[in-house]
Amino acid sequence: MHRRFLIASLFLFITISAPAQTQTEAIYRSIDFLENLKNENYQANRHYMAPAHADENFEDKLRQSWQYQISQLGNFVSLENTKYDRFRDYDIVYLTSRFEKKNYTLKLVYNKRQEITDVIFIPYPPLIGAGSLNQLWLIIFLIVWELTWKAMGLWKAGKNQQLSWFLAIFILPTFGLLPIVYTLFVREKAEGD
């Protein structure tokens, strides 16, 4: 009995700790990747890349890309923030860095084998993190759901010619859409001003 409990506990511990280990590993690899870029040690970053992406032109491409960022943003100053995200089978690490002129984010995408498949320089902050796409799809679903109810309300109101159906199903759900519209469109414009 104790043996089964011990085996089950060990299995549960391994299952729970595995994602945290890959998250930590991806963040440490990403920070090391950024340090190598800062020190212009492009060759050292080759072993972090997936074999399909580490071709003979890898170092030149990485050098050109990094030098372009430096020419546009000024010299690298410090690492400001790290953010981990997971999308399907990919680990994504965002490294928000301070340069002389402004902040910029380096996005590194890891496959199952913890190899980098994409290196992307994006303006700060990232518009939509991959994990936020689930929230975006939920919002789209809610909008479609409410529009369906509105269409049913119009049909029912036209069929019965009752104002109460029109008010209950067409007008009231509009108030449910207002916070979504505000969150997606109005708030971002107000914060940008």
SVG drawing of the C-alpha trace seen along z (x, -y; Angstrom):
<svg xmlns="http://www.w3.org/2000/svg" viewBox="-47 -62 79 64">
<polyline fill="none" stroke="black" stroke-width="0.4" points="0.0,0.0 2.7,-2.5 4.7,-1.5 1.8,-2.4 1.3,-5.6 5.0,-6.5 5.0,-5.6 1.8,-7.7 3.3,-10.6 6.5,-10.5 4.7,-10.3 2.5,-13.3 5.6,-15.3 7.4,-14.6 4.3,-15.5 3.8,-18.8 7.4,-19.9 8.2,-19.1 6.5,-22.2 8.2,-24.5 11.5,-23.0 11.0,-23.7 9.9,-27.2 13.0,-27.9 15.3,-26.3 13.8,-28.3 14.2,-31.6 17.8,-30.8 18.6,-29.8 17.0,-33.0 19.0,-35.2 22.2,-33.5 21.2,-34.0 20.8,-37.7 24.1,-37.9 25.8,-36.3 24.2,-38.9 25.3,-41.7 28.9,-40.4 28.7,-39.8 29.4,-36.1 27.1,-34.9 28.8,-31.5 27.8,-30.6 24.1,-30.9 24.3,-28.3 23.9,-25.4 20.6,-26.9 19.0,-26.8 17.1,-24.0 19.3,-22.2 17.1,-23.4 17.6,-27.0 21.4,-26.9 22.6,-26.8 25.9,-28.2 24.4,-31.7 23.1,-31.7 25.8,-33.8 25.7,-36.4 21.9,-36.7 22.0,-37.0 24.9,-39.6 23.0,-41.7 19.8,-41.6 21.4,-42.5 23.5,-45.3 20.4,-46.7 18.6,-46.8 21.6,-48.5 21.7,-51.1 18.0,-51.9 17.8,-51.7 21.3,-52.6 23.4,-50.3 22.0,-47.7 21.6,-48.9 19.9,-46.2 17.4,-43.5 14.2,-44.9 11.7,-42.0 11.2,-38.4 7.9,-36.8 7.2,-33.2 4.3,-32.0 3.2,-28.7 1.3,-28.1 0.5,-24.6 3.8,-22.7 6.0,-25.8 7.6,-27.7 7.8,-31.4 10.1,-33.8 9.8,-37.5 12.9,-39.5 12.1,-43.1 15.3,-45.1 16.3,-48.7 18.3,-50.3 19.6,-53.8 16.6,-55.1 13.7,-52.9 12.7,-49.5 12.5,-46.6 11.5,-43.0 13.3,-39.9 10.9,-37.0 12.4,-33.5 10.3,-30.4 11.3,-27.0 10.2,-23.6 9.7,-20.4 13.4,-19.7 14.1,-23.2 15.7,-24.3 15.0,-27.9 12.9,-27.9 12.3,-31.6 14.1,-34.8 11.9,-37.8 12.6,-41.4 9.4,-43.2 8.5,-46.7 7.7,-46.9 5.2,-45.9 4.1,-42.9 0.7,-43.5 -0.8,-40.1 1.1,-37.4 0.4,-33.9 -1.4,-32.9 -3.7,-35.9 -5.1,-34.5 -7.3,-32.2 -8.9,-35.3 -9.3,-36.8 -11.1,-33.7 -13.3,-33.8 -14.2,-37.5 -14.9,-36.6 -17.2,-33.8 -19.1,-36.1 -19.6,-38.6 -20.9,-36.0 -23.1,-34.5 -24.6,-37.9 -25.1,-38.7 -26.9,-35.4 -29.2,-36.3 -29.9,-39.7 -30.8,-38.1 -33.2,-35.7 -34.7,-38.7 -35.2,-40.6 -36.8,-37.5 -39.1,-36.9 -40.0,-40.6 -40.8,-40.7 -42.9,-37.5 -44.8,-38.5 -44.5,-42.2 -43.8,-42.7 -41.6,-45.4 -40.6,-43.4 -38.7,-40.8 -36.9,-43.5 -35.9,-45.3 -35.0,-42.1 -32.9,-40.4 -31.6,-43.2 -31.1,-46.2 -30.0,-44.6 -27.1,-42.4 -25.7,-45.6 -24.6,-46.5 -22.7,-43.2 -20.8,-44.2 -19.9,-47.7 -17.2,-46.5 -15.7,-44.3 -15.6,-47.1 -14.1,-49.4 -11.4,-46.9 -10.4,-46.1 -10.5,-49.5 -11.1,-52.5 -8.9,-51.8 -5.8,-51.1 -6.3,-54.4 -6.8,-56.3 -3.6,-54.8 -1.6,-55.5 -2.5,-59.3"/>
</svg>
